[in-house]
Amino acid sequence: VLIVMVLQQQPRRFNDLKRTIGGISQQMLTRTLKALERDGMVSRTVRPTVPPQVEYALTPMGLSLAMPVQELGRWVEM
């Protein structure tokens, strides 16, 4: 839920996601991103730099999930 909410704002690199979300281990973030990518919610773009830069963004399917997730987040905060 948090990853979808953060990526709704803009595409992010791995460490930026980790900092923004906070309290998530590198392993759990990696697993979750892989699962979201496998399910077609997140795209992963590798830029040919040294070292390689990897950027994550919501796909159109992920964007369609973002609004319901955002509403759920608001409800949880109440």
PDB file with SEQRES, HELIX, SHEET and CRYST1 records, atoms N, CA, C and O in Angstrom:
SEQRES   1 A   78  VAL LEU ILE VAL MET VAL LEU GLN GLN GLN PRO ARG ARG          
SEQRES   2 A   78  PHE ASN ASP LEU LYS ARG THR ILE GLY GLY ILE SER GLN          
SEQRES   3 A   78  GLN MET LEU THR ARG THR LEU LYS ALA LEU GLU ARG ASP          
SEQRES   4 A   78  GLY MET VAL SER ARG THR VAL ARG PRO THR VAL PRO PRO          
SEQRES   5 A   78  GLN VAL GLU TYR ALA LEU THR PRO MET GLY LEU SER LEU          
SEQRES   6 A   78  ALA MET PRO VAL GLN GLU LEU GLY ARG TRP VAL GLU MET          
HELIX    1 AA1 LEU A    2  GLN A    9  1                                   8    
HELIX    2 AA2 PHE A   14  ILE A   21  1                                   8    
HELIX    3 AA3 GLN A   26  ARG A   38  1                                  13    
HELIX    4 AA4 PRO A   60  GLU A   77  1                                  18    
SHEET    1 AA1 3 ARG A  12  ARG A  13  0                                        
SHEET    2 AA1 3 GLN A  53  LEU A  58 -1                                        
SHEET    3 AA1 3 VAL A  42  ARG A  47 -1                                        
CRYST1    1.000    1.000    1.000  90.00  90.00  90.00 P 1           1          
ATOM      1  N   VAL A   1       0.829  -1.190   0.000  1.00  0.00           N  
ATOM      2  CA  VAL A   1       0.000   0.000   0.000  1.00  0.00           C  
ATOM      3  C   VAL A   1       0.876   1.258   0.000  1.00  0.00           C  
ATOM      4  O   VAL A   1       0.638   2.182  -0.778  1.00  0.00           O  
ATOM      5  N   LEU A   2       1.872   1.291   0.858  1.00  0.00           N  
ATOM      6  CA  LEU A   2       2.736   2.471   0.935  1.00  0.00           C  
ATOM      7  C   LEU A   2       3.524   2.684  -0.350  1.00  0.00           C  
ATOM      8  O   LEU A   2       3.709   3.817  -0.795  1.00  0.00           O  
ATOM      9  N   ILE A   3       3.986   1.591  -0.941  1.00  0.00           N  
ATOM     10  CA  ILE A   3       4.758   1.713  -2.180  1.00  0.00           C  
ATOM     11  C   ILE A   3       3.895   2.305  -3.280  1.00  0.00           C  
ATOM     12  O   ILE A   3       4.339   3.192  -4.010  1.00  0.00           O  
ATOM     13  N   VAL A   4       2.674   1.825  -3.404  1.00  0.00           N  
ATOM     14  CA  VAL A   4       1.761   2.350  -4.427  1.00  0.00           C  
ATOM     15  C   VAL A   4       1.486   3.829  -4.173  1.00  0.00           C  
ATOM     16  O   VAL A   4       1.470   4.624  -5.113  1.00  0.00           O  
ATOM     17  N   MET A   5       1.268   4.205  -2.918  1.00  0.00           N  
ATOM     18  CA  MET A   5       0.999   5.605  -2.595  1.00  0.00           C  
ATOM     19  C   MET A   5       2.184   6.503  -2.938  1.00  0.00           C  
ATOM     20  O   MET A   5       2.003   7.605  -3.457  1.00  0.00           O  
ATOM     21  N   VAL A   6       3.393   6.034  -2.650  1.00  0.00           N  
ATOM     22  CA  VAL A   6       4.592   6.832  -2.918  1.00  0.00           C  
ATOM     23  C   VAL A   6       4.845   6.935  -4.425  1.00  0.00           C  
ATOM     24  O   VAL A   6       5.173   8.008  -4.932  1.00  0.00           O  
ATOM     25  N   LEU A   7       4.691   5.815  -5.136  1.00  0.00           N  
ATOM     26  CA  LEU A   7       4.945   5.835  -6.577  1.00  0.00           C  
ATOM     27  C   LEU A   7       3.863   6.586  -7.351  1.00  0.00           C  
ATOM     28  O   LEU A   7       4.077   6.964  -8.503  1.00  0.00           O  
ATOM     29  N   GLN A   8       2.723   6.803  -6.740  1.00  0.00           N  
ATOM     30  CA  GLN A   8       1.677   7.579  -7.402  1.00  0.00           C  
ATOM     31  C   GLN A   8       2.151   9.020  -7.624  1.00  0.00           C  
ATOM     32  O   GLN A   8       1.760   9.657  -8.603  1.00  0.00           O  
ATOM     33  N   GLN A   9       2.972   9.521  -6.740  1.00  0.00           N  
ATOM     34  CA  GLN A   9       3.474  10.893  -6.831  1.00  0.00           C  
ATOM     35  C   GLN A   9       4.433  11.058  -7.995  1.00  0.00           C  
ATOM     36  O   GLN A   9       4.341  12.029  -8.746  1.00  0.00           O  
ATOM     37  N   GLN A  10       5.365  10.104  -8.149  1.00  0.00           N  
ATOM     38  CA  GLN A  10       6.368  10.162  -9.216  1.00  0.00           C  
ATOM     39  C   GLN A  10       7.189   8.877  -9.207  1.00  0.00           C  
ATOM     40  O   GLN A  10       7.228   8.183  -8.191  1.00  0.00           O  
ATOM     41  N   PRO A  11       7.848   8.547 -10.319  1.00  0.00           N  
ATOM     42  CA  PRO A  11       8.758   7.392 -10.315  1.00  0.00           C  
ATOM     43  C   PRO A  11       9.892   7.632  -9.311  1.00  0.00           C  
ATOM     44  O   PRO A  11      10.302   8.770  -9.080  1.00  0.00           O  
ATOM     45  N   ARG A  12      10.381   6.560  -8.729  1.00  0.00           N  
ATOM     46  CA  ARG A  12      11.429   6.679  -7.705  1.00  0.00           C  
ATOM     47  C   ARG A  12      12.484   5.600  -7.880  1.00  0.00           C  
ATOM     48  O   ARG A  12      12.223   4.522  -8.414  1.00  0.00           O  
ATOM     49  N   ARG A  13      13.680   5.922  -7.416  1.00  0.00           N  
ATOM     50  CA  ARG A  13      14.750   4.933  -7.352  1.00  0.00           C  
ATOM     51  C   ARG A  13      14.613   4.159  -6.040  1.00  0.00           C  
ATOM     52  O   ARG A  13      13.923   4.592  -5.117  1.00  0.00           O  
ATOM     53  N   PHE A  14      15.277   3.018  -5.978  1.00  0.00           N  
ATOM     54  CA  PHE A  14      15.135   2.112  -4.837  1.00  0.00           C  
ATOM     55  C   PHE A  14      15.422   2.803  -3.505  1.00  0.00           C  
ATOM     56  O   PHE A  14      14.600   2.764  -2.589  1.00  0.00           O  
ATOM     57  N   ASN A  15      16.593   3.437  -3.401  1.00  0.00           N  
ATOM     58  CA  ASN A  15      16.963   4.063  -2.124  1.00  0.00           C  
ATOM     59  C   ASN A  15      16.032   5.216  -1.764  1.00  0.00           C  
ATOM     60  O   ASN A  15      15.778   5.459  -0.584  1.00  0.00           O  
ATOM     61  N   ASP A  16      15.528   5.918  -2.750  1.00  0.00           N  
ATOM     62  CA  ASP A  16      14.568   6.984  -2.497  1.00  0.00           C  
ATOM     63  C   ASP A  16      13.273   6.395  -1.926  1.00  0.00           C  
ATOM     64  O   ASP A  16      12.696   6.945  -0.988  1.00  0.00           O  
ATOM     65  N   LEU A  17      12.826   5.281  -2.494  1.00  0.00           N  
ATOM     66  CA  LEU A  17      11.648   4.593  -1.953  1.00  0.00           C  
ATOM     67  C   LEU A  17      11.880   4.170  -0.507  1.00  0.00           C  
ATOM     68  O   LEU A  17      11.032   4.378   0.359  1.00  0.00           O  
ATOM     69  N   LYS A  18      13.037   3.576  -0.265  1.00  0.00           N  
ATOM     70  CA  LYS A  18      13.362   3.087   1.081  1.00  0.00           C  
ATOM     71  C   LYS A  18      13.368   4.229   2.099  1.00  0.00           C  
ATOM     72  O   LYS A  18      12.840   4.084   3.202  1.00  0.00           O  
ATOM     73  N   ARG A  19      13.963   5.361   1.729  1.00  0.00           N  
ATOM     74  CA  ARG A  19      13.998   6.531   2.624  1.00  0.00           C  
ATOM     75  C   ARG A  19      12.603   7.097   2.844  1.00  0.00           C  
ATOM     76  O   ARG A  19      12.234   7.428   3.971  1.00  0.00           O  
ATOM     77  N   THR A  20      11.834   7.208   1.777  1.00  0.00           N  
ATOM     78  CA  THR A  20      10.515   7.818   1.863  1.00  0.00           C  
ATOM     79  C   THR A  20       9.564   6.977   2.709  1.00  0.00           C  
ATOM     80  O   THR A  20       8.806   7.511   3.518  1.00  0.00           O  
ATOM     81  N   ILE A  21       9.607   5.667   2.521  1.00  0.00           N  
ATOM     82  CA  ILE A  21       8.711   4.790   3.267  1.00  0.00           C  
ATOM     83  C   ILE A  21       9.175   4.660   4.710  1.00  0.00           C  
ATOM     84  O   ILE A  21       8.360   4.759   5.627  1.00  0.00           O  
ATOM     85  N   GLY A  22      10.457   4.443   4.926  1.00  0.00           N  
ATOM     86  CA  GLY A  22      10.996   4.315   6.276  1.00  0.00           C  
ATOM     87  C   GLY A  22      10.479   3.065   6.971  1.00  0.00           C  
ATOM     88  O   GLY A  22       9.335   2.663   6.757  1.00  0.00           O  
ATOM     89  N   GLY A  23      11.302   2.457   7.790  1.00  0.00           N  
ATOM     90  CA  GLY A  23      10.891   1.309   8.579  1.00  0.00           C  
ATOM     91  C   GLY A  23      10.700   0.027   7.779  1.00  0.00           C  
ATOM     92  O   GLY A  23      10.114  -0.925   8.294  1.00  0.00           O  
ATOM     93  N   ILE A  24      11.169  -0.028   6.553  1.00  0.00           N  
ATOM     94  CA  ILE A  24      11.074  -1.237   5.741  1.00  0.00           C  
ATOM     95  C   ILE A  24      12.482  -1.728   5.446  1.00  0.00           C  
ATOM     96  O   ILE A  24      13.375  -0.945   5.121  1.00  0.00           O  
ATOM     97  N   SER A  25      12.665  -3.034   5.565  1.00  0.00           N  
ATOM     98  CA  SER A  25      13.995  -3.580   5.291  1.00  0.00           C  
ATOM     99  C   SER A  25      14.235  -3.617   3.790  1.00  0.00           C  
ATOM    100  O   SER A  25      13.300  -3.605   2.990  1.00  0.00           O  
ATOM    101  N   GLN A  26      15.506  -3.662   3.433  1.00  0.00           N  
ATOM    102  CA  GLN A  26      15.873  -3.732   2.018  1.00  0.00           C  
ATOM    103  C   GLN A  26      15.295  -4.997   1.393  1.00  0.00           C  
ATOM    104  O   GLN A  26      14.798  -4.970   0.268  1.00  0.00           O  
ATOM    105  N   GLN A  27      15.361  -6.100   2.125  1.00  0.00           N  
ATOM    106  CA  GLN A  27      14.854  -7.374   1.626  1.00  0.00           C  
ATOM    107  C   GLN A  27      13.348  -7.322   1.376  1.00  0.00           C  
ATOM    108  O   GLN A  27      12.879  -7.791   0.339  1.00  0.00           O  
ATOM    109  N   MET A  28      12.593  -6.763   2.303  1.00  0.00           N  
ATOM    110  CA  MET A  28      11.142  -6.696   2.145  1.00  0.00           C  
ATOM    111  C   MET A  28      10.757  -5.759   1.003  1.00  0.00           C  
ATOM    112  O   MET A  28       9.829  -6.053   0.249  1.00  0.00           O  
ATOM    113  N   LEU A  29      11.457  -4.641   0.869  1.00  0.00           N  
ATOM    114  CA  LEU A  29      11.175  -3.721  -0.228  1.00  0.00           C  
ATOM    115  C   LEU A  29      11.464  -4.406  -1.571  1.00  0.00           C  
ATOM    116  O   LEU A  29      10.683  -4.278  -2.514  1.00  0.00           O  
ATOM    117  N   THR A  30      12.575  -5.125  -1.654  1.00  0.00           N  
ATOM    118  CA  THR A  30      12.923  -5.846  -2.878  1.00  0.00           C  
ATOM    119  C   THR A  30      11.858  -6.878  -3.225  1.00  0.00           C  
ATOM    120  O   THR A  30      11.419  -6.953  -4.373  1.00  0.00           O  
ATOM    121  N   ARG A  31      11.443  -7.666  -2.250  1.00  0.00           N  
ATOM    122  CA  ARG A  31      10.413  -8.689  -2.480  1.00  0.00           C  
ATOM    123  C   ARG A  31       9.093  -8.068  -2.944  1.00  0.00           C  
ATOM    124  O   ARG A  31       8.452  -8.561  -3.872  1.00  0.00           O  
ATOM    125  N   THR A  32       8.708  -6.996  -2.292  1.00  0.00           N  
ATOM    126  CA  THR A  32       7.443  -6.354  -2.631  1.00  0.00           C  
ATOM    127  C   THR A  32       7.478  -5.748  -4.022  1.00  0.00           C  
ATOM    128  O   THR A  32       6.520  -5.877  -4.785  1.00  0.00           O  
ATOM    129  N   LEU A  33       8.587  -5.084  -4.357  1.00  0.00           N  
ATOM    130  CA  LEU A  33       8.711  -4.507  -5.701  1.00  0.00           C  
ATOM    131  C   LEU A  33       8.690  -5.593  -6.767  1.00  0.00           C  
ATOM    132  O   LEU A  33       8.069  -5.417  -7.815  1.00  0.00           O  
ATOM    133  N   LYS A  34       9.358  -6.712  -6.515  1.00  0.00           N  
ATOM    134  CA  LYS A  34       9.349  -7.817  -7.476  1.00  0.00           C  
ATOM    135  C   LYS A  34       7.936  -8.370  -7.665  1.00  0.00           C  
ATOM    136  O   LYS A  34       7.525  -8.669  -8.786  1.00  0.00           O  
ATOM    137  N   ALA A  35       7.201  -8.502  -6.567  1.00  0.00           N  
ATOM    138  CA  ALA A  35       5.830  -9.012  -6.652  1.00  0.00           C  
ATOM    139  C   ALA A  35       4.934  -8.036  -7.409  1.00  0.00           C  
ATOM    140  O   ALA A  35       4.118  -8.450  -8.232  1.00  0.00           O  
ATOM    141  N   LEU A  36       5.084  -6.739  -7.132  1.00  0.00           N  
ATOM    142  CA  LEU A  36       4.284  -5.734  -7.840  1.00  0.00           C  
ATOM    143  C   LEU A  36       4.634  -5.701  -9.323  1.00  0.00           C  
ATOM    144  O   LEU A  36       3.761  -5.499 -10.168  1.00  0.00           O  
ATOM    145  N   GLU A  37       5.911  -5.899  -9.637  1.00  0.00           N  
ATOM    146  CA  GLU A  37       6.332  -5.940 -11.038  1.00  0.00           C  
ATOM    147  C   GLU A  37       5.762  -7.186 -11.725  1.00  0.00           C  
ATOM    148  O   GLU A  37       5.271  -7.110 -12.851  1.00  0.00           O  
ATOM    149  N   ARG A  38       5.830  -8.315 -11.048  1.00  0.00           N  
ATOM    150  CA  ARG A  38       5.304  -9.567 -11.591  1.00  0.00           C  
ATOM    151  C   ARG A  38       3.796  -9.463 -11.855  1.00  0.00           C  
ATOM    152  O   ARG A  38       3.294 -10.012 -12.836  1.00  0.00           O  
ATOM    153  N   ASP A  39       3.087  -8.760 -10.982  1.00  0.00           N  
ATOM    154  CA  ASP A  39       1.638  -8.608 -11.108  1.00  0.00           C  
ATOM    155  C   ASP A  39       1.228  -7.503 -12.078  1.00  0.00           C  
ATOM    156  O   ASP A  39       0.038  -7.285 -12.309  1.00  0.00           O  
ATOM    157  N   GLY A  40       2.213  -6.807 -12.645  1.00  0.00           N  
ATOM    158  CA  GLY A  40       1.917  -5.779 -13.636  1.00  0.00           C  
ATOM    159  C   GLY A  40       1.555  -4.422 -13.060  1.00  0.00           C  
ATOM    160  O   GLY A  40       1.039  -3.565 -13.777  1.00  0.00           O  
ATOM    161  N   MET A  41       1.817  -4.214 -11.782  1.00  0.00           N  
ATOM    162  CA  MET A  41       1.483  -2.939 -11.134  1.00  0.00           C  
ATOM    163  C   MET A  41       2.617  -1.920 -11.218  1.00  0.00           C  
ATOM    164  O   MET A  41       2.378  -0.712 -11.220  1.00  0.00           O  
ATOM    165  N   VAL A  42       3.852  -2.417 -11.287  1.00  0.00           N  
ATOM    166  CA  VAL A  42       5.034  -1.556 -11.258  1.00  0.00           C  
ATOM    167  C   VAL A  42       5.941  -1.923 -12.434  1.00  0.00           C  
ATOM    168  O   VAL A  42       6.110  -3.098 -12.763  1.00  0.00           O  
ATOM    169  N   SER A  43       6.516  -0.901 -13.055  1.00  0.00           N  
ATOM    170  CA  SER A  43       7.529  -1.145 -14.084  1.00  0.00           C  
ATOM    171  C   SER A  43       8.895  -0.811 -13.503  1.00  0.00           C  
ATOM    172  O   SER A  43       9.030   0.059 -12.642  1.00  0.00           O  
ATOM    173  N   ARG A  44       9.894  -1.516 -13.990  1.00  0.00           N  
ATOM    174  CA  ARG A  44      11.273  -1.333 -13.527  1.00  0.00           C  
ATOM    175  C   ARG A  44      12.108  -0.950 -14.740  1.00  0.00           C  
ATOM    176  O   ARG A  44      12.159  -1.684 -15.727  1.00  0.00           O  
ATOM    177  N   THR A  45      12.765   0.211 -14.658  1.00  0.00           N  
ATOM    178  CA  THR A  45      13.596   0.696 -15.758  1.00  0.00           C  
ATOM    179  C   THR A  45      15.036   0.799 -15.277  1.00  0.00           C  
ATOM    180  O   THR A  45      15.327   1.450 -14.274  1.00  0.00           O  
ATOM    181  N   VAL A  46      15.935   0.141 -16.015  1.00  0.00           N  
ATOM    182  CA  VAL A  46      17.361   0.186 -15.672  1.00  0.00           C  
ATOM    183  C   VAL A  46      18.039   1.149 -16.628  1.00  0.00           C  
ATOM    184  O   VAL A  46      17.975   0.971 -17.845  1.00  0.00           O  
ATOM    185  N   ARG A  47      18.680   2.155 -16.092  1.00  0.00           N  
ATOM    186  CA  ARG A  47      19.409   3.142 -16.888  1.00  0.00           C  
ATOM    187  C   ARG A  47      20.862   2.693 -17.019  1.00  0.00           C  
ATOM    188  O   ARG A  47      21.478   2.310 -16.024  1.00  0.00           O  
ATOM    189  N   PRO A  48      21.417   2.733 -18.227  1.00  0.00           N  
ATOM    190  CA  PRO A  48      22.788   2.241 -18.452  1.00  0.00           C  
ATOM    191  C   PRO A  48      23.854   3.229 -17.981  1.00  0.00           C  
ATOM    192  O   PRO A  48      24.567   3.823 -18.790  1.00  0.00           O  
ATOM    193  N   THR A  49      23.950   3.392 -16.686  1.00  0.00           N  
ATOM    194  CA  THR A  49      24.972   4.252 -16.090  1.00  0.00           C  
ATOM    195  C   THR A  49      25.879   3.381 -15.235  1.00  0.00           C  
ATOM    196  O   THR A  49      25.621   2.190 -15.056  1.00  0.00           O  
ATOM    197  N   VAL A  50      26.930   3.973 -14.715  1.00  0.00           N  
ATOM    198  CA  VAL A  50      27.817   3.253 -13.803  1.00  0.00           C  
ATOM    199  C   VAL A  50      27.780   3.959 -12.463  1.00  0.00           C  
ATOM    200  O   VAL A  50      28.228   5.102 -12.382  1.00  0.00           O  
ATOM    201  N   PRO A  51      27.275   3.344 -11.413  1.00  0.00           N  
ATOM    202  CA  PRO A  51      26.551   2.075 -11.401  1.00  0.00           C  
ATOM    203  C   PRO A  51      25.167   2.234 -12.043  1.00  0.00           C  
ATOM    204  O   PRO A  51      24.676   3.354 -12.181  1.00  0.00           O  
ATOM    205  N   PRO A  52      24.537   1.116 -12.435  1.00  0.00           N  
ATOM    206  CA  PRO A  52      23.223   1.210 -13.075  1.00  0.00           C  
ATOM    207  C   PRO A  52      22.197   1.853 -12.140  1.00  0.00           C  
ATOM    208  O   PRO A  52      22.182   1.574 -10.942  1.00  0.00           O  
ATOM    209  N   GLN A  53      21.356   2.701 -12.685  1.00  0.00           N  
ATOM    210  CA  GLN A  53      20.277   3.319 -11.919  1.00  0.00           C  
ATOM    211  C   GLN A  53      18.982   2.603 -12.268  1.00  0.00           C  
ATOM    212  O   GLN A  53      18.650   2.431 -13.441  1.00  0.00           O  
ATOM    213  N   VAL A  54      18.260   2.190 -11.247  1.00  0.00           N  
ATOM    214  CA  VAL A  54      16.994   1.492 -11.445  1.00  0.00           C  
ATOM    215  C   VAL A  54      15.884   2.379 -10.919  1.00  0.00           C  
ATOM    216  O   VAL A  54      15.938   2.869  -9.791  1.00  0.00           O  
ATOM    217  N   GLU A  55      14.878   2.575 -11.753  1.00  0.00           N  
ATOM    218  CA  GLU A  55      13.756   3.432 -11.381  1.00  0.00           C  
ATOM    219  C   GLU A  55      12.467   2.622 -11.444  1.00  0.00           C  
ATOM    220  O   GLU A  55      12.265   1.829 -12.363  1.00  0.00           O  
ATOM    221  N   TYR A  56      11.605   2.828 -10.466  1.00  0.00           N  
ATOM    222  CA  TYR A  56      10.325   2.140 -10.396  1.00  0.00           C  
ATOM    223  C   TYR A  56       9.206   3.153 -10.607  1.00  0.00           C  
ATOM    224  O   TYR A  56       9.260   4.278 -10.110  1.00  0.00           O  
ATOM    225  N   ALA A  57       8.190   2.727 -11.359  1.00  0.00           N  
ATOM    226  CA  ALA A  57       7.037   3.591 -11.630  1.00  0.00           C  
ATOM    227  C   ALA A  57       5.786   2.721 -11.697  1.00  0.00           C  
ATOM    228  O   ALA A  57       5.860   1.525 -11.981  1.00  0.00           O  
ATOM    229  N   LEU A  58       4.648   3.333 -11.434  1.00  0.00           N  
ATOM    230  CA  LEU A  58       3.394   2.606 -11.569  1.00  0.00           C  
ATOM    231  C   LEU A  58       3.046   2.452 -13.044  1.00  0.00           C  
ATOM    232  O   LEU A  58       3.236   3.377 -13.834  1.00  0.00           O  
ATOM    233  N   THR A  59       2.545   1.302 -13.403  1.00  0.00           N  
ATOM    234  CA  THR A  59       2.028   1.061 -14.746  1.00  0.00           C  
ATOM    235  C   THR A  59       0.595   1.602 -14.795  1.00  0.00           C  
ATOM    236  O   THR A  59       0.065   2.006 -13.760  1.00  0.00           O  
ATOM    237  N   PRO A  60      -0.040   1.620 -15.959  1.00  0.00           N  
ATOM    238  CA  PRO A  60      -1.450   2.026 -15.995  1.00  0.00           C  
ATOM    239  C   PRO A  60      -2.325   1.198 -15.046  1.00  0.00           C  
ATOM    240  O   PRO A  60      -3.242   1.735 -14.426  1.00  0.00           O  
ATOM    241  N   MET A  61      -2.047  -0.099 -14.930  1.00  0.00           N  
ATOM    242  CA  MET A  61      -2.804  -0.927 -13.991  1.00  0.00           C  
ATOM    243  C   MET A  61      -2.545  -0.488 -12.551  1.00  0.00           C  
ATOM    244  O   MET A  61      -3.465  -0.423 -11.735  1.00  0.00           O  
ATOM    245  N   GLY A  62      -1.276  -0.187 -12.249  1.00  0.00           N  
ATOM    246  CA  GLY A  62      -0.930   0.291 -10.909  1.00  0.00           C  
ATOM    247  C   GLY A  62      -1.584   1.621 -10.598  1.00  0.00           C  
ATOM    248  O   GLY A  62      -2.022   1.855  -9.472  1.00  0.00           O  
ATOM    249  N   LEU A  63      -1.654   2.499 -11.599  1.00  0.00           N  
ATOM    250  CA  LEU A  63      -2.318   3.793 -11.399  1.00  0.00           C  
ATOM    251  C   LEU A  63      -3.808   3.610 -11.121  1.00  0.00           C  
ATOM    252  O   LEU A  63      -4.388   4.362 -10.339  1.00  0.00           O  
ATOM    253  N   SER A  64      -4.432   2.614 -11.758  1.00  0.00           N  
ATOM    254  CA  SER A  64      -5.850   2.369 -11.503  1.00  0.00           C  
ATOM    255  C   SER A  64      -6.073   1.868 -10.080  1.00  0.00           C  
ATOM    256  O   SER A  64      -7.157   2.046  -9.524  1.00  0.00           O  
ATOM    257  N   LEU A  65      -5.061   1.245  -9.487  1.00  0.00           N  
ATOM    258  CA  LEU A  65      -5.135   0.789  -8.102  1.00  0.00           C  
ATOM    259  C   LEU A  65      -4.847   1.920  -7.116  1.00  0.00           C  
ATOM    260  O   LEU A  65      -5.254   1.851  -5.956  1.00  0.00           O  
ATOM    261  N   ALA A  66      -4.160   2.939  -7.565  1.00  0.00           N  
ATOM    262  CA  ALA A  66      -3.686   3.991  -6.662  1.00  0.00           C  
ATOM    263  C   ALA A  66      -4.831   4.723  -5.958  1.00  0.00           C  
ATOM    264  O   ALA A  66      -4.734   5.003  -4.764  1.00  0.00           O  
ATOM    265  N   MET A  67      -5.895   5.033  -6.665  1.00  0.00           N  
ATOM    266  CA  MET A  67      -6.998   5.777  -6.031  1.00  0.00           C  
ATOM    267  C   MET A  67      -7.670   4.970  -4.916  1.00  0.00           C  
ATOM    268  O   MET A  67      -7.833   5.499  -3.817  1.00  0.00           O  
ATOM    269  N   PRO A  68      -8.068   3.715  -5.148  1.00  0.00           N  
ATOM    270  CA  PRO A  68      -8.638   2.942  -4.039  1.00  0.00           C  
ATOM    271  C   PRO A  68      -7.670   2.771  -2.869  1.00  0.00           C  
ATOM    272  O   PRO A  68      -8.080   2.802  -1.709  1.00  0.00           O  
ATOM    273  N   VAL A  69      -6.385   2.590  -3.179  1.00  0.00           N  
ATOM    274  CA  VAL A  69      -5.385   2.443  -2.115  1.00  0.00           C  
ATOM    275  C   VAL A  69      -5.263   3.736  -1.325  1.00  0.00           C  
ATOM    276  O   VAL A  69      -5.133   3.711  -0.101  1.00  0.00           O  
ATOM    277  N   GLN A  70      -5.305   4.862  -2.018  1.00  0.00           N  
ATOM    278  CA  GLN A  70      -5.225   6.157  -1.349  1.00  0.00           C  
ATOM    279  C   GLN A  70      -6.424   6.351  -0.414  1.00  0.00           C  
ATOM    280  O   GLN A  70      -6.266   6.846   0.702  1.00  0.00           O  
ATOM    281  N   GLU A  71      -7.599   5.972  -0.859  1.00  0.00           N  
ATOM    282  CA  GLU A  71      -8.794   6.055   0.002  1.00  0.00           C  
ATOM    283  C   GLU A  71      -8.658   5.146   1.210  1.00  0.00           C  
ATOM    284  O   GLU A  71      -9.031   5.531   2.319  1.00  0.00           O  
ATOM    285  N   LEU A  72      -8.124   3.935   1.010  1.00  0.00           N  
ATOM    286  CA  LEU A  72      -7.887   3.029   2.126  1.00  0.00           C  
ATOM    287  C   LEU A  72      -6.910   3.646   3.118  1.00  0.00           C  
ATOM    288  O   LEU A  72      -7.109   3.554   4.329  1.00  0.00           O  
ATOM    289  N   GLY A  73      -5.862   4.271   2.611  1.00  0.00           N  
ATOM    290  CA  GLY A  73      -4.899   4.940   3.478  1.00  0.00           C  
ATOM    291  C   GLY A  73      -5.527   6.044   4.300  1.00  0.00           C  
ATOM    292  O   GLY A  73      -5.220   6.194   5.483  1.00  0.00           O  
ATOM    293  N   ARG A  74      -6.401   6.813   3.687  1.00  0.00           N  
ATOM    294  CA  ARG A  74      -7.103   7.874   4.422  1.00  0.00           C  
ATOM    295  C   ARG A  74      -7.971   7.286   5.511  1.00  0.00           C  
ATOM    296  O   ARG A  74      -8.030   7.815   6.621  1.00  0.00           O  
ATOM    297  N   TRP A  75      -8.648   6.188   5.195  1.00  0.00           N  
ATOM    298  CA  TRP A  75      -9.516   5.537   6.176  1.00  0.00           C  
ATOM    299  C   TRP A  75      -8.707   5.015   7.366  1.00  0.00           C  
ATOM    300  O   TRP A  75      -9.138   5.128   8.514  1.00  0.00           O  
ATOM    301  N   VAL A  76      -7.535   4.445   7.085  1.00  0.00           N  
ATOM    302  CA  VAL A  76      -6.684   3.913   8.144  1.00  0.00           C  
ATOM    303  C   VAL A  76      -6.199   5.032   9.059  1.00  0.00           C  
ATOM    304  O   VAL A  76      -6.085   4.837  10.269  1.00  0.00           O  
ATOM    305  N   GLU A  77      -5.913   6.191   8.495  1.00  0.00           N  
ATOM    306  CA  GLU A  77      -5.399   7.310   9.284  1.00  0.00           C  
ATOM    307  C   GLU A  77      -6.455   7.901  10.222  1.00  0.00           C  
ATOM    308  O   GLU A  77      -6.103   8.608  11.167  1.00  0.00           O  
ATOM    309  N   MET A  78      -7.716   7.632   9.986  1.00  0.00           N  
ATOM    310  CA  MET A  78      -8.803   8.221  10.813  1.00  0.00           C  
ATOM    311  C   MET A  78      -8.795   7.728  12.217  1.00  0.00           C  
ATOM    312  O   MET A  78      -9.639   8.131  13.017  1.00  0.00           O  
TER     313      MET A  78                                                      
END                                                                             
